[in-house]
């Protein structure tokens, strides 16, 4: 296990969950009294295998869990490669005048901070009303 994995021993379940969410492991197996309750607290892991009867090999070879997983803590910001990785998504947004008025201070502040005057002008030119 020292070359390809390991075990972390903690004093409490809360400490273990905190470690997992910070470390963001590539593979995580939950072996607690109530693994599904524990699962609800996990935010960062490439794959999570729930219970003692769900080994890594079953997840990768038979259950359809992606084998290409984020490593080195990348599970904090990314996911394993699935069919969704190859789909295109388009973002769509809409504001009315009231919504723009509510967003204006944020846009102005960030635009000034990033030194993007055209971004600021895009909202200030539309007036305060």
GROMACS elastic network, one bead per residue, 0.5 to 0.9 nm:
[ bonds ]
;  ai    aj funct       b0    kb
    1     4     6  0.53999   500
    1     6     6  0.54279   500
    1     7     6  0.84463   500
    2     5     6  0.58556   500
    2     6     6  0.60789   500
    3     6     6  0.83452   500
    8    16     6  0.78826   500
    8    19     6  0.88512   500
    9    12     6  0.89546   500
    9    16     6  0.76615   500
   10    13     6  0.72465   500
   10    14     6  0.88193   500
   10    15     6  0.62165   500
   10    16     6  0.57066   500
   10    19     6  0.88841   500
   11    14     6  0.85908   500
   11    15     6  0.68293   500
   11    16     6  0.78519   500
   12    15     6  0.51937   500
   12    16     6  0.64208   500
   12    17     6  0.87864   500
   13    17     6  0.61872   500
   13    18     6  0.85572   500
   13    32     6  0.86237   500
   13    38     6  0.85109   500
   14    17     6  0.51193   500
   14    18     6  0.61200   500
   14    19     6  0.85930   500
   15    18     6  0.50637   500
   15    19     6  0.61958   500
   15    20     6  0.86864   500
   16    19     6  0.50808   500
   16    20     6  0.62132   500
   16    21     6  0.86953   500
   17    20     6  0.50524   500
   17    21     6  0.61716   500
   17    22     6  0.85727   500
   17    38     6  0.79191   500
   17    41     6  0.70059   500
   17    42     6  0.66144   500
   18    21     6  0.52816   500
   18    22     6  0.62280   500
   18    23     6  0.85297   500
   18    42     6  0.85884   500
   19    22     6  0.51736   500
   19    23     6  0.58360   500
   19    24     6  0.81547   500
   20    23     6  0.51503   500
   20    24     6  0.55673   500
   20    25     6  0.66437   500
   20    28     6  0.82403   500
   20    42     6  0.72958   500
   20    43     6  0.83140   500
   20    44     6  0.68956   500
   20    45     6  0.73393   500
   21    24     6  0.53287   500
   21    25     6  0.81977   500
   21    41     6  0.86813   500
   21    42     6  0.62785   500
   21    43     6  0.57436   500
   21    45     6  0.72263   500
   21    76     6  0.76425   500
   22    25     6  0.87014   500
   22    44     6  0.73395   500
   22    73     6  0.79577   500
   22    76     6  0.77838   500
   23    44     6  0.78085   500
   23    45     6  0.83300   500
   23    72     6  0.82870   500
   23    73     6  0.57288   500
   23    75     6  0.86746   500
   23    76     6  0.82502   500
   24    27     6  0.86993   500
   24    28     6  0.88781   500
   24    43     6  0.82147   500
   24    46     6  0.72009   500
   24    70     6  0.88843   500
   24    71     6  0.82530   500
   24    72     6  0.77622   500
   24    74     6  0.68865   500
   24    75     6  0.52352   500
   24    76     6  0.57602   500
   25    28     6  0.63163   500
   25    44     6  0.73013   500
   25    45     6  0.50294   500
   25    46     6  0.62773   500
   25    47     6  0.81248   500
   25    70     6  0.82806   500
   25    71     6  0.70168   500
   25    72     6  0.73916   500
   25    73     6  0.61140   500
   25    74     6  0.83412   500
   25    75     6  0.69094   500
   25    76     6  0.89788   500
   26    45     6  0.57950   500
   26    47     6  0.63425   500
   26    48     6  0.87467   500
   26    69     6  0.61127   500
   26    70     6  0.58596   500
   26    71     6  0.52264   500
   26    72     6  0.74742   500
   26    73     6  0.74068   500
   26    74     6  0.82074   500
   26    75     6  0.69156   500
   26    80     6  0.89967   500
   27    45     6  0.65663   500
   27    46     6  0.58181   500
   27    47     6  0.51010   500
   27    48     6  0.62928   500
   27    49     6  0.78273   500
   27    56     6  0.76711   500
   27    69     6  0.81936   500
   27    71     6  0.89560   500
   28    45     6  0.65595   500
   28    46     6  0.76362   500
   28    47     6  0.61026   500
   28    49     6  0.61394   500
   28    50     6  0.85156   500
   28    56     6  0.86462   500
   29    47     6  0.83120   500
   29    48     6  0.56970   500
   29    50     6  0.59519   500
   29    51     6  0.69881   500
   29    52     6  0.78433   500
   29    54     6  0.78711   500
   29    55     6  0.76513   500
   29    56     6  0.78734   500
   30    34     6  0.89963   500
   30    35     6  0.57583   500
   30    36     6  0.85141   500
   30    38     6  0.74366   500
   30    39     6  0.74418   500
   30    48     6  0.71351   500
   30    49     6  0.62048   500
   30    50     6  0.51005   500
   30    51     6  0.56275   500
   30    52     6  0.75820   500
   31    34     6  0.80799   500
   31    35     6  0.61316   500
   31    49     6  0.88355   500
   31    50     6  0.69651   500
   31    51     6  0.50431   500
   31    52     6  0.57258   500
   32    35     6  0.50515   500
   32    36     6  0.87517   500
   32    38     6  0.73729   500
   32    50     6  0.89836   500
   32    51     6  0.73214   500
   32    52     6  0.87401   500
   33    37     6  0.89948   500
   33    38     6  0.88745   500
   33    51     6  0.88483   500
   34    37     6  0.55105   500
   34    38     6  0.64614   500
   34    39     6  0.87785   500
   34    51     6  0.85776   500
   35    39     6  0.60072   500
   35    40     6  0.88201   500
   35    50     6  0.60130   500
   35    51     6  0.60404   500
   36    40     6  0.65581   500
   36    50     6  0.70565   500
   36    51     6  0.84059   500
   37    40     6  0.54104   500
   37    41     6  0.72957   500
   38    41     6  0.55059   500
   38    42     6  0.69371   500
   39    42     6  0.52767   500
   39    43     6  0.85368   500
   39    48     6  0.79665   500
   39    50     6  0.75747   500
   40    43     6  0.80687   500
   42    45     6  0.73663   500
   42    48     6  0.86809   500
   43    75     6  0.88141   500
   43    76     6  0.77372   500
   44    47     6  0.89110   500
   44    73     6  0.83236   500
   44    74     6  0.86626   500
   44    75     6  0.53743   500
   44    76     6  0.50461   500
   44    77     6  0.80519   500
   44    78     6  0.89348   500
   45    48     6  0.64906   500
   45    70     6  0.82782   500
   45    73     6  0.81983   500
   45    74     6  0.86066   500
   45    75     6  0.52145   500
   45    76     6  0.72273   500
   45    79     6  0.83405   500
   46    66     6  0.88749   500
   46    68     6  0.89753   500
   46    69     6  0.54622   500
   46    70     6  0.56431   500
   46    71     6  0.75696   500
   46    73     6  0.88181   500
   46    74     6  0.81263   500
   46    75     6  0.52330   500
   46    76     6  0.86424   500
   46    78     6  0.80176   500
   46    79     6  0.60788   500
   46    80     6  0.60618   500
   47    56     6  0.89871   500
   47    59     6  0.87046   500
   47    65     6  0.72535   500
   47    66     6  0.78457   500
   47    67     6  0.89101   500
   47    69     6  0.73357   500
   47    70     6  0.89673   500
   47    75     6  0.88641   500
   47    79     6  0.85758   500
   47    80     6  0.76464   500
   49    52     6  0.84679   500
   49    53     6  0.88489   500
   49    54     6  0.57286   500
   49    55     6  0.69020   500
   49    56     6  0.70049   500
   49    59     6  0.72135   500
   50    53     6  0.78781   500
   50    54     6  0.61683   500
   50    55     6  0.87284   500
   51    54     6  0.58347   500
   51    55     6  0.84497   500
   52    55     6  0.70804   500
   54    57     6  0.83366   500
   54    58     6  0.64604   500
   54    59     6  0.68790   500
   55    58     6  0.54415   500
   55    59     6  0.65065   500
   55    60     6  0.89590   500
   56    59     6  0.50744   500
   56    60     6  0.62605   500
   56    61     6  0.84231   500
   57    60     6  0.52360   500
   57    61     6  0.56863   500
   57    62     6  0.77101   500
   58    61     6  0.52541   500
   58    62     6  0.51195   500
   58    63     6  0.60688   500
   58    64     6  0.86368   500
   58    65     6  0.86681   500
   59    62     6  0.59388   500
   59    64     6  0.62631   500
   59    65     6  0.51375   500
   59    66     6  0.80049   500
   59    67     6  0.84245   500
   60    63     6  0.63546   500
   60    64     6  0.60335   500
   60    65     6  0.51805   500
   60    66     6  0.62110   500
   60    67     6  0.54495   500
   61    64     6  0.68780   500
   61    65     6  0.79592   500
   61    67     6  0.83028   500
   62    65     6  0.81055   500
   64    67     6  0.84093   500
   65    80     6  0.85767   500
   65    82     6  0.84712   500
   66    69     6  0.65872   500
   66    80     6  0.58556   500
   66    81     6  0.60330   500
   66    82     6  0.61442   500
   67    80     6  0.74214   500
   67    81     6  0.76753   500
   68    80     6  0.56080   500
   68    81     6  0.55378   500
   68    82     6  0.83634   500
   69    74     6  0.88661   500
   69    75     6  0.80517   500
   69    78     6  0.87927   500
   69    79     6  0.66533   500
   69    81     6  0.64903   500
   70    73     6  0.72105   500
   70    74     6  0.51312   500
   70    75     6  0.53378   500
   70    76     6  0.88512   500
   70    77     6  0.88831   500
   70    78     6  0.64778   500
   70    79     6  0.61042   500
   70    80     6  0.57948   500
   70    81     6  0.84638   500
   71    74     6  0.54452   500
   71    75     6  0.68655   500
   72    75     6  0.79402   500
   73    76     6  0.60861   500
   73    77     6  0.83818   500
   74    77     6  0.56819   500
   74    78     6  0.57882   500
   74    79     6  0.80062   500
   75    79     6  0.59743   500
   75    80     6  0.81845   500
   76    79     6  0.85041   500
   79    82     6  0.84450   500
   79    85     6  0.88114   500
   80    85     6  0.83619   500
   81    84     6  0.75931   500
   81    85     6  0.57693   500
   81    86     6  0.86162   500
   82    85     6  0.54045   500
   82    86     6  0.75994   500
   83    86     6  0.56003   500
   83    87     6  0.70105   500
   84    87     6  0.51938   500
   84    88     6  0.83158   500
   85    88     6  0.82092   500
   94    99     6  0.86651   500
   95    98     6  0.75772   500
   95    99     6  0.51307   500
   95   100     6  0.57869   500
   96    99     6  0.52021   500
   96   100     6  0.62129   500
   96   101     6  0.86375   500
   97   100     6  0.51238   500
   97   101     6  0.61690   500
   97   102     6  0.87363   500
   97   129     6  0.74884   500
   98   101     6  0.50780   500
   98   102     6  0.63868   500
   98   103     6  0.87932   500
   98   129     6  0.82575   500
   99   102     6  0.51102   500
   99   103     6  0.62598   500
   99   104     6  0.85163   500
  100   103     6  0.50079   500
  100   104     6  0.57524   500
  100   123     6  0.76626   500
  101   104     6  0.51505   500
  101   105     6  0.77936   500
  101   123     6  0.85802   500
  101   127     6  0.87549   500
  101   128     6  0.66558   500
  101   129     6  0.73980   500
  102   105     6  0.70577   500
  102   106     6  0.82482   500
  103   106     6  0.55447   500
  103   107     6  0.63159   500
  103   108     6  0.87107   500
  103   123     6  0.88987   500
  104   107     6  0.51477   500
  104   108     6  0.59882   500
  104   109     6  0.85126   500
  104   120     6  0.85259   500
  104   123     6  0.61363   500
  104   124     6  0.76275   500
  104   128     6  0.86012   500
  105   108     6  0.51260   500
  105   109     6  0.60500   500
  105   110     6  0.85605   500
  106   109     6  0.52369   500
  106   110     6  0.61129   500
  106   111     6  0.83052   500
  107   110     6  0.53342   500
  107   111     6  0.57786   500
  107   112     6  0.84099   500
  107   119     6  0.73339   500
  107   120     6  0.64461   500
  107   123     6  0.73972   500
  108   111     6  0.51110   500
  108   112     6  0.60676   500
  108   113     6  0.84865   500
  108   117     6  0.87699   500
  108   119     6  0.75294   500
  108   121     6  0.82229   500
  108   123     6  0.74338   500
  108   124     6  0.78697   500
  109   112     6  0.52705   500
  109   113     6  0.61039   500
  109   114     6  0.86472   500
  109   120     6  0.80361   500
  110   114     6  0.60496   500
  110   115     6  0.82937   500
  110   116     6  0.84365   500
  110   119     6  0.88114   500
  110   120     6  0.83178   500
  111   114     6  0.52570   500
  111   115     6  0.58972   500
  111   116     6  0.50060   500
  111   117     6  0.63132   500
  111   118     6  0.79853   500
  111   119     6  0.55846   500
  111   120     6  0.53146   500
  111   121     6  0.89433   500
  112   116     6  0.61317   500
  112   117     6  0.65194   500
  112   119     6  0.84258   500
  112   120     6  0.68839   500
  113   116     6  0.77764   500
  114   117     6  0.85917   500
  115   118     6  0.89457   500
  115   119     6  0.88918   500
  116   119     6  0.55312   500
  116   120     6  0.68516   500
  116   121     6  0.89563   500
  117   120     6  0.50800   500
  117   121     6  0.60693   500
  117   122     6  0.85766   500
  118   122     6  0.60309   500
  118   123     6  0.89500   500
  119   122     6  0.51864   500
  119   123     6  0.71386   500
  119   124     6  0.89945   500
  120   123     6  0.56893   500
  120   124     6  0.61934   500
  120   125     6  0.84172   500
  121   125     6  0.54451   500
  121   126     6  0.82489   500
  122   125     6  0.57732   500
  122   126     6  0.69641   500
  123   126     6  0.54200   500
  123   127     6  0.72699   500
  123   128     6  0.87364   500
  124   127     6  0.54256   500
  124   128     6  0.71623   500
  125   128     6  0.86327   500
  126   129     6  0.80873   500
